[in-house]
Amino acid sequence: MLPPVSDHQLHKDFAKAYTQINNPRFLKMEGIGGEVPFYLLTYDPAQEAAVTTEIDALGRKLYEAGHTTRHVNIFALCYELLQDKIDLDDLYELEEEDDREVFLETLQSLLDLETVLVPAIVNKINDPGQAKADVLFLSGVGQVFPFLRAHSLLNNLQARVTQIPTVMFFPGVYTGTSMELFGRLKNDNYYRAFHLNNLNLA
Protein backbone atom coordinates (compact mmCIF):
# COMPACT_ATOMS: atom_id res chain seq x y z
CA MET A 1 0.00 0.00 0.00
CA LEU A 2 1.10 3.57 -0.67
CA PRO A 3 1.46 5.95 2.25
CA PRO A 4 -0.83 9.00 1.96
CA VAL A 5 0.77 12.05 0.37
CA SER A 6 -0.51 15.56 1.00
CA ASP A 7 -1.18 18.02 -1.82
CA HIS A 8 1.54 20.16 -0.24
CA GLN A 9 4.08 17.34 -0.58
CA LEU A 10 2.94 16.69 -4.15
CA HIS A 11 3.48 20.35 -4.98
CA LYS A 12 6.97 20.14 -3.44
CA ASP A 13 7.74 17.06 -5.56
CA PHE A 14 6.77 18.94 -8.73
CA ALA A 15 8.72 22.01 -7.66
CA LYS A 16 11.77 19.78 -7.28
CA ALA A 17 11.00 18.21 -10.67
CA TYR A 18 11.09 21.67 -12.21
CA THR A 19 14.49 22.33 -10.67
CA GLN A 20 15.82 19.00 -11.95
CA ILE A 21 14.45 19.35 -15.48
CA ASN A 22 15.54 22.99 -15.76
CA ASN A 23 19.11 21.91 -14.96
CA PRO A 24 21.26 22.08 -18.13
CA ARG A 25 22.82 18.72 -17.21
CA PHE A 26 19.37 17.11 -17.28
CA LEU A 27 18.51 18.61 -20.65
CA LYS A 28 21.89 17.57 -22.08
CA MET A 29 21.35 14.07 -20.65
CA GLU A 30 24.55 14.24 -18.63
CA GLY A 31 25.38 12.47 -15.38
CA ILE A 32 23.50 9.27 -16.16
CA GLY A 33 26.44 7.12 -17.24
CA GLY A 34 25.30 6.61 -20.81
CA GLU A 35 21.98 5.08 -19.73
CA VAL A 36 18.72 5.85 -21.52
CA PRO A 37 17.41 9.27 -20.40
CA PHE A 38 14.22 7.92 -18.81
CA TYR A 39 12.89 9.25 -15.51
CA LEU A 40 9.91 8.36 -13.34
CA LEU A 41 8.07 10.81 -11.13
CA THR A 42 5.92 8.69 -8.84
CA TYR A 43 2.76 9.78 -7.05
CA ASP A 44 -0.23 8.46 -5.12
CA PRO A 45 -2.91 7.44 -7.68
CA ALA A 46 -5.53 8.99 -5.41
CA GLN A 47 -4.07 12.36 -6.44
CA GLU A 48 -4.60 11.87 -10.18
CA ALA A 49 -6.62 15.08 -10.61
CA ALA A 50 -4.06 17.16 -8.71
CA VAL A 51 -1.24 15.58 -10.73
CA THR A 52 -2.92 16.61 -14.00
CA THR A 53 -2.95 20.21 -12.76
CA GLU A 54 0.67 19.96 -11.62
CA ILE A 55 1.83 18.55 -14.99
CA ASP A 56 0.18 21.43 -16.84
CA ALA A 57 1.75 23.95 -14.46
CA LEU A 58 5.16 22.29 -14.80
CA GLY A 59 4.96 22.48 -18.59
CA ARG A 60 4.05 26.19 -18.46
CA LYS A 61 6.84 26.96 -16.00
CA LEU A 62 9.40 25.18 -18.18
CA TYR A 63 8.10 27.04 -21.24
CA GLU A 64 8.60 30.33 -19.41
CA ALA A 65 12.18 29.19 -18.72
CA GLY A 66 12.70 28.64 -22.45
CA HIS A 67 12.10 24.87 -22.67
CA THR A 68 9.51 23.11 -24.82
CA THR A 69 7.80 20.03 -23.45
CA ARG A 70 5.82 17.49 -25.47
CA HIS A 71 3.10 15.98 -23.28
CA VAL A 72 1.59 12.69 -24.48
CA ASN A 73 -1.28 11.31 -22.44
CA ILE A 74 -1.13 7.60 -23.26
CA PHE A 75 -4.82 7.02 -22.57
CA ALA A 76 -5.85 9.90 -24.85
CA LEU A 77 -3.45 8.70 -27.54
CA CYS A 78 -4.83 5.16 -27.37
CA TYR A 79 -8.37 6.52 -27.71
CA GLU A 80 -7.30 8.59 -30.72
CA LEU A 81 -5.65 5.59 -32.37
CA LEU A 82 -8.65 3.34 -31.73
CA GLN A 83 -10.96 5.90 -33.35
CA ASP A 84 -8.83 5.66 -36.49
CA LYS A 85 -8.87 1.87 -36.53
CA ILE A 86 -12.34 0.75 -35.50
CA ASP A 87 -15.86 1.99 -34.96
CA LEU A 88 -15.94 2.52 -31.20
CA ASP A 89 -19.52 1.23 -31.00
CA ASP A 90 -18.22 -2.07 -32.39
CA LEU A 91 -15.49 -2.03 -29.75
CA TYR A 92 -18.04 -1.47 -26.98
CA GLU A 93 -20.03 -4.44 -28.30
CA LEU A 94 -16.91 -6.59 -28.25
CA GLU A 95 -16.36 -5.64 -24.63
CA GLU A 96 -19.90 -6.73 -23.76
CA GLU A 97 -19.84 -9.95 -25.80
CA ASP A 98 -16.30 -11.30 -25.38
CA ASP A 99 -14.68 -12.51 -22.22
CA ARG A 100 -12.14 -10.25 -20.58
CA GLU A 101 -9.03 -11.98 -21.93
CA VAL A 102 -10.26 -11.94 -25.54
CA PHE A 103 -11.16 -8.26 -25.27
CA LEU A 104 -7.74 -7.38 -23.84
CA GLU A 105 -6.03 -9.31 -26.62
CA THR A 106 -8.10 -7.36 -29.17
CA LEU A 107 -7.02 -4.05 -27.64
CA GLN A 108 -3.38 -5.14 -27.51
CA SER A 109 -3.53 -6.13 -31.17
CA LEU A 110 -5.12 -2.84 -32.24
CA LEU A 111 -2.61 -0.87 -30.15
CA ASP A 112 0.48 -3.00 -30.72
CA LEU A 113 3.38 -1.35 -28.93
CA GLU A 114 6.06 -1.91 -31.55
CA THR A 115 4.07 -1.15 -34.69
CA VAL A 116 1.33 1.24 -33.55
CA LEU A 117 1.75 2.98 -30.21
CA VAL A 118 5.49 3.69 -30.12
CA PRO A 119 5.54 5.04 -33.72
CA ALA A 120 2.60 7.29 -32.78
CA ILE A 121 4.55 8.68 -29.81
CA VAL A 122 7.60 9.26 -32.02
CA ASN A 123 5.37 11.10 -34.49
CA LYS A 124 4.11 13.32 -31.67
CA ILE A 125 7.70 14.17 -30.71
CA ASN A 126 8.70 14.93 -34.29
CA ASP A 127 5.53 16.80 -35.27
CA PRO A 128 6.74 19.42 -37.81
CA GLY A 129 3.83 21.66 -36.87
CA GLN A 130 5.16 22.14 -33.34
CA ALA A 131 8.35 23.54 -31.86
CA LYS A 132 11.18 21.09 -31.30
CA ALA A 133 10.68 19.36 -27.97
CA ASP A 134 13.30 19.46 -25.21
CA VAL A 135 11.53 16.99 -22.89
CA LEU A 136 8.87 14.31 -23.37
CA PHE A 137 6.16 13.95 -20.70
CA LEU A 138 4.18 10.69 -20.55
CA SER A 139 1.03 10.47 -18.44
CA GLY A 140 -2.16 8.42 -18.33
CA VAL A 141 -0.36 5.09 -17.80
CA GLY A 142 -2.64 4.09 -14.93
CA GLN A 143 -5.72 4.54 -17.11
CA VAL A 144 -4.49 2.09 -19.76
CA PHE A 145 -3.97 -0.76 -17.28
CA PRO A 146 -4.31 -3.73 -17.78
CA PHE A 147 -4.09 -3.82 -21.58
CA LEU A 148 -0.88 -1.80 -21.57
CA ARG A 149 1.82 -1.95 -18.91
CA ALA A 150 4.12 0.99 -18.22
CA HIS A 151 7.31 -1.09 -18.10
CA SER A 152 6.50 -2.64 -21.49
CA LEU A 153 5.99 0.81 -22.95
CA LEU A 154 9.36 1.99 -21.65
CA ASN A 155 11.07 -1.16 -22.91
CA ASN A 156 9.74 -0.47 -26.40
CA LEU A 157 10.51 3.24 -26.27
CA GLN A 158 14.11 2.97 -25.12
CA ALA A 159 15.45 2.20 -28.60
CA ARG A 160 13.29 4.85 -30.30
CA VAL A 161 13.32 7.87 -28.00
CA THR A 162 16.88 8.71 -27.02
CA GLN A 163 17.30 12.26 -28.36
CA ILE A 164 15.47 13.98 -25.48
CA PRO A 165 14.82 13.11 -21.82
CA THR A 166 11.55 11.30 -21.10
CA VAL A 167 9.64 11.79 -17.86
CA MET A 168 6.87 9.30 -17.07
CA PHE A 169 4.39 10.32 -14.38
CA PHE A 170 3.76 7.02 -12.64
CA PRO A 171 0.89 6.33 -10.20
CA GLY A 172 2.66 3.96 -7.87
CA VAL A 173 6.09 3.06 -6.55
CA TYR A 174 9.42 2.69 -8.33
CA THR A 175 12.01 0.79 -6.33
CA GLY A 176 14.81 1.17 -8.87
CA THR A 177 14.30 -2.42 -10.00
CA SER A 178 10.52 -2.72 -10.32
CA MET A 179 7.54 -0.55 -11.13
CA GLU A 180 4.68 -1.20 -8.71
CA LEU A 181 1.56 0.24 -10.34
CA PHE A 182 -0.86 1.65 -7.74
CA GLY A 183 1.60 0.43 -5.09
CA ARG A 184 0.11 -3.07 -5.41
CA LEU A 185 1.40 -4.78 -8.56
CA LYS A 186 4.97 -5.87 -7.90
CA ASN A 187 5.92 -8.01 -10.87
CA ASP A 188 6.87 -5.33 -13.42
CA ASN A 189 10.64 -5.56 -13.37
CA TYR A 190 12.34 -2.48 -14.81
CA TYR A 191 15.64 -0.89 -13.89
CA ARG A 192 16.63 1.44 -16.73
CA ALA A 193 14.83 4.56 -15.44
CA PHE A 194 16.02 7.10 -12.88
CA HIS A 195 13.78 8.10 -9.98
CA LEU A 196 13.15 11.80 -10.57
CA ASN A 197 11.90 12.29 -7.01
CA ASN A 198 15.34 11.28 -5.68
CA LEU A 199 17.60 12.52 -8.47
CA ASN A 200 20.45 14.86 -7.60
CA LEU A 201 22.17 16.59 -10.52
CA ALA A 202 23.84 19.35 -8.51
C-alpha positions as CSV (number, residue, x, y, z in Angstrom):
1,M,0.0,0.0,0.0
2,L,1.1,3.6,-0.7
3,P,1.5,6.0,2.2
4,P,-0.8,9.0,2.0
5,V,0.8,12.1,0.4
6,S,-0.5,15.6,1.0
7,D,-1.2,18.0,-1.8
8,H,1.5,20.2,-0.2
9,Q,4.1,17.3,-0.6
10,L,2.9,16.7,-4.2
11,H,3.5,20.4,-5.0
12,K,7.0,20.1,-3.4
13,D,7.7,17.1,-5.6
14,F,6.8,18.9,-8.7
15,A,8.7,22.0,-7.7
16,K,11.8,19.8,-7.3
17,A,11.0,18.2,-10.7
18,Y,11.1,21.7,-12.2
19,T,14.5,22.3,-10.7
20,Q,15.8,19.0,-11.9
21,I,14.4,19.4,-15.5
22,N,15.5,23.0,-15.8
23,N,19.1,21.9,-15.0
24,P,21.3,22.1,-18.1
25,R,22.8,18.7,-17.2
26,F,19.4,17.1,-17.3
27,L,18.5,18.6,-20.7
28,K,21.9,17.6,-22.1
29,M,21.4,14.1,-20.6
30,E,24.5,14.2,-18.6
31,G,25.4,12.5,-15.4
32,I,23.5,9.3,-16.2
33,G,26.4,7.1,-17.2
34,G,25.3,6.6,-20.8
35,E,22.0,5.1,-19.7
36,V,18.7,5.8,-21.5
37,P,17.4,9.3,-20.4
38,F,14.2,7.9,-18.8
39,Y,12.9,9.2,-15.5
40,L,9.9,8.4,-13.3
41,L,8.1,10.8,-11.1
42,T,5.9,8.7,-8.8
43,Y,2.8,9.8,-7.1
44,D,-0.2,8.5,-5.1
45,P,-2.9,7.4,-7.7
46,A,-5.5,9.0,-5.4
47,Q,-4.1,12.4,-6.4
48,E,-4.6,11.9,-10.2
49,A,-6.6,15.1,-10.6
50,A,-4.1,17.2,-8.7
51,V,-1.2,15.6,-10.7
52,T,-2.9,16.6,-14.0
53,T,-3.0,20.2,-12.8
54,E,0.7,20.0,-11.6
55,I,1.8,18.5,-15.0
56,D,0.2,21.4,-16.8
57,A,1.8,24.0,-14.5
58,L,5.2,22.3,-14.8
59,G,5.0,22.5,-18.6
60,R,4.1,26.2,-18.5
61,K,6.8,27.0,-16.0
62,L,9.4,25.2,-18.2
63,Y,8.1,27.0,-21.2
64,E,8.6,30.3,-19.4
65,A,12.2,29.2,-18.7
66,G,12.7,28.6,-22.5
67,H,12.1,24.9,-22.7
68,T,9.5,23.1,-24.8
69,T,7.8,20.0,-23.5
70,R,5.8,17.5,-25.5
71,H,3.1,16.0,-23.3
72,V,1.6,12.7,-24.5
73,N,-1.3,11.3,-22.4
74,I,-1.1,7.6,-23.3
75,F,-4.8,7.0,-22.6
76,A,-5.8,9.9,-24.8
77,L,-3.4,8.7,-27.5
78,C,-4.8,5.2,-27.4
79,Y,-8.4,6.5,-27.7
80,E,-7.3,8.6,-30.7
81,L,-5.6,5.6,-32.4
82,L,-8.7,3.3,-31.7
83,Q,-11.0,5.9,-33.4
84,D,-8.8,5.7,-36.5
85,K,-8.9,1.9,-36.5
86,I,-12.3,0.8,-35.5
87,D,-15.9,2.0,-35.0
88,L,-15.9,2.5,-31.2
89,D,-19.5,1.2,-31.0
90,D,-18.2,-2.1,-32.4
91,L,-15.5,-2.0,-29.7
92,Y,-18.0,-1.5,-27.0
93,E,-20.0,-4.4,-28.3
94,L,-16.9,-6.6,-28.2
95,E,-16.4,-5.6,-24.6
96,E,-19.9,-6.7,-23.8
97,E,-19.8,-10.0,-25.8
98,D,-16.3,-11.3,-25.4
99,D,-14.7,-12.5,-22.2
100,R,-12.1,-10.3,-20.6
101,E,-9.0,-12.0,-21.9
102,V,-10.3,-11.9,-25.5
103,F,-11.2,-8.3,-25.3
104,L,-7.7,-7.4,-23.8
105,E,-6.0,-9.3,-26.6
106,T,-8.1,-7.4,-29.2
107,L,-7.0,-4.0,-27.6
108,Q,-3.4,-5.1,-27.5
109,S,-3.5,-6.1,-31.2
110,L,-5.1,-2.8,-32.2
111,L,-2.6,-0.9,-30.2
112,D,0.5,-3.0,-30.7
113,L,3.4,-1.4,-28.9
114,E,6.1,-1.9,-31.6
115,T,4.1,-1.1,-34.7
116,V,1.3,1.2,-33.6
117,L,1.7,3.0,-30.2
118,V,5.5,3.7,-30.1
119,P,5.5,5.0,-33.7
120,A,2.6,7.3,-32.8
121,I,4.5,8.7,-29.8
122,V,7.6,9.3,-32.0
123,N,5.4,11.1,-34.5
124,K,4.1,13.3,-31.7
125,I,7.7,14.2,-30.7
126,N,8.7,14.9,-34.3
127,D,5.5,16.8,-35.3
128,P,6.7,19.4,-37.8
129,G,3.8,21.7,-36.9
130,Q,5.2,22.1,-33.3
131,A,8.3,23.5,-31.9
132,K,11.2,21.1,-31.3
133,A,10.7,19.4,-28.0
134,D,13.3,19.5,-25.2
135,V,11.5,17.0,-22.9
136,L,8.9,14.3,-23.4
137,F,6.2,13.9,-20.7
138,L,4.2,10.7,-20.5
139,S,1.0,10.5,-18.4
140,G,-2.2,8.4,-18.3
141,V,-0.4,5.1,-17.8
142,G,-2.6,4.1,-14.9
143,Q,-5.7,4.5,-17.1
144,V,-4.5,2.1,-19.8
145,F,-4.0,-0.8,-17.3
146,P,-4.3,-3.7,-17.8
147,F,-4.1,-3.8,-21.6
148,L,-0.9,-1.8,-21.6
149,R,1.8,-1.9,-18.9
150,A,4.1,1.0,-18.2
151,H,7.3,-1.1,-18.1
152,S,6.5,-2.6,-21.5
153,L,6.0,0.8,-23.0
154,L,9.4,2.0,-21.7
155,N,11.1,-1.2,-22.9
156,N,9.7,-0.5,-26.4
157,L,10.5,3.2,-26.3
158,Q,14.1,3.0,-25.1
159,A,15.5,2.2,-28.6
160,R,13.3,4.8,-30.3
161,V,13.3,7.9,-28.0
162,T,16.9,8.7,-27.0
163,Q,17.3,12.3,-28.4
164,I,15.5,14.0,-25.5
165,P,14.8,13.1,-21.8
166,T,11.6,11.3,-21.1
167,V,9.6,11.8,-17.9
168,M,6.9,9.3,-17.1
169,F,4.4,10.3,-14.4
170,F,3.8,7.0,-12.6
171,P,0.9,6.3,-10.2
172,G,2.7,4.0,-7.9
173,V,6.1,3.1,-6.6
174,Y,9.4,2.7,-8.3
175,T,12.0,0.8,-6.3
176,G,14.8,1.2,-8.9
177,T,14.3,-2.4,-10.0
178,S,10.5,-2.7,-10.3
179,M,7.5,-0.6,-11.1
180,E,4.7,-1.2,-8.7
181,L,1.6,0.2,-10.3
182,F,-0.9,1.7,-7.7
183,G,1.6,0.4,-5.1
184,R,0.1,-3.1,-5.4
185,L,1.4,-4.8,-8.6
186,K,5.0,-5.9,-7.9
187,N,5.9,-8.0,-10.9
188,D,6.9,-5.3,-13.4
189,N,10.6,-5.6,-13.4
190,Y,12.3,-2.5,-14.8
191,Y,15.6,-0.9,-13.9
192,R,16.6,1.4,-16.7
193,A,14.8,4.6,-15.4
194,F,16.0,7.1,-12.9
195,H,13.8,8.1,-10.0
196,L,13.2,11.8,-10.6
197,N,11.9,12.3,-7.0
198,N,15.3,11.3,-5.7
199,L,17.6,12.5,-8.5
200,N,20.4,14.9,-7.6
201,L,22.2,16.6,-10.5
202,A,23.8,19.4,-8.5
